[in-house]
Amino acid sequence: MPDQVTVIATVKVKPEDQDRALKILEGVIAASHGEEGCVKYTLHRAKNEPGAFSIVEVWRSQEDLEAHFSEPHMAAIAEAFEMLSEPPKILFSEPVSVGDPAKGTL
């Protein structure tokens, strides 16, 4: 869908805070799945870089994404940011379909 917004965030958590950060992320993601405009919200842990996580979100629209930021469960993200060993990298993206449409986009 052309109005959808994809967010790709990569974070690196301090070694001593990985379990705590994972619990926070799990709670935020589970709550986000219940939001009206949430199409996908996934968490990935890097196998080749300890403490690195990627979050891929797909929102129905920019308005839904903006509403997401004001949800009460998003307050926990501020606590998780204190556990990062470096600033997060966040990309606000739109899909570019390449090849097989079923496999070329999220």
C-alpha positions as CSV (number, residue, x, y, z in Angstrom):
1,M,0.0,0.0,0.0
2,P,1.5,3.4,-1.0
3,D,0.5,5.2,2.3
4,Q,2.1,2.6,4.5
5,V,5.2,3.7,6.5
6,T,8.0,1.3,7.4
7,V,10.2,2.0,10.4
8,I,13.5,0.2,10.7
9,A,15.3,0.8,14.0
10,T,18.7,-0.7,15.0
11,V,19.8,-0.5,18.6
12,K,22.8,-1.8,20.5
13,V,22.2,-2.6,24.2
14,K,24.9,-2.7,26.9
15,P,25.8,-6.3,27.8
16,E,24.6,-6.0,31.3
17,D,21.2,-4.6,30.2
18,Q,20.3,-7.0,27.4
19,D,17.7,-9.1,29.3
20,R,16.1,-6.1,30.8
21,A,15.9,-4.3,27.5
22,L,14.5,-7.4,25.8
23,K,11.6,-7.5,28.4
24,I,10.8,-3.8,27.7
25,L,10.9,-4.3,24.0
26,E,8.7,-7.4,24.3
27,G,6.1,-5.4,26.3
28,V,6.1,-2.5,23.9
29,I,5.8,-4.7,20.8
30,A,3.0,-6.8,22.3
31,A,1.0,-3.6,23.2
32,S,1.7,-2.1,19.8
33,H,0.2,-5.1,18.0
34,G,-3.1,-4.1,19.5
35,E,-3.0,-0.6,17.9
36,E,-5.4,0.1,15.1
37,G,-2.9,1.0,12.4
38,C,-0.2,-1.6,13.2
39,V,0.4,-3.8,10.2
40,K,3.6,-5.5,11.4
41,Y,6.0,-4.9,14.4
42,T,8.8,-7.4,14.6
43,L,11.9,-7.8,16.7
44,H,15.2,-9.4,15.5
45,R,18.3,-10.2,17.5
46,A,21.6,-10.1,15.6
47,K,23.5,-13.4,15.6
48,N,26.8,-11.8,14.7
49,E,26.8,-8.8,17.0
50,P,26.0,-9.2,20.7
51,G,23.4,-6.8,22.0
52,A,22.3,-5.6,18.6
53,F,18.5,-5.7,17.9
54,S,16.5,-4.6,14.8
55,I,12.9,-3.6,15.0
56,V,10.9,-3.5,11.7
57,E,7.5,-1.9,11.9
58,V,4.9,-1.3,9.2
59,W,2.1,1.2,9.9
60,R,-1.0,1.7,7.8
61,S,-0.3,5.5,7.5
62,Q,1.9,8.3,8.8
63,E,-1.0,9.4,11.0
64,D,-1.1,5.9,12.6
65,L,2.6,6.0,13.3
66,E,2.3,9.5,14.9
67,A,-0.5,8.2,17.1
68,H,1.7,5.3,18.1
69,F,4.3,7.6,19.6
70,S,1.8,9.0,22.0
71,E,0.5,5.6,23.3
72,P,1.1,5.1,27.0
73,H,3.2,1.9,26.5
74,M,5.7,3.9,24.5
75,A,6.9,5.6,27.7
76,A,8.9,2.4,28.4
77,I,11.1,3.1,25.3
78,A,12.7,6.1,27.2
79,E,13.9,3.6,29.8
80,A,15.2,1.2,27.2
81,F,17.2,4.1,25.5
82,E,19.2,4.5,28.7
83,M,20.5,1.0,28.2
84,L,21.9,1.6,24.7
85,S,25.7,1.6,24.2
86,E,25.3,3.9,21.2
87,P,22.5,6.1,19.7
88,P,19.8,4.2,17.8
89,K,19.6,4.3,14.0
90,I,16.1,4.9,12.8
91,L,14.9,4.9,9.2
92,F,11.4,6.0,8.2
93,S,11.0,4.2,4.9
94,E,8.6,3.3,2.1
95,P,8.7,-0.1,0.4
96,V,10.3,-0.5,-3.0
97,S,8.9,-3.7,-4.6
98,V,11.6,-5.7,-6.4
99,G,11.1,-9.0,-8.0
100,D,8.3,-11.3,-6.6
101,P,5.8,-8.9,-4.9
102,A,5.1,-11.5,-2.2
103,K,8.8,-11.7,-1.3
104,G,10.1,-8.3,-2.3
105,T,8.2,-6.3,0.4
106,L,7.2,-6.6,4.0
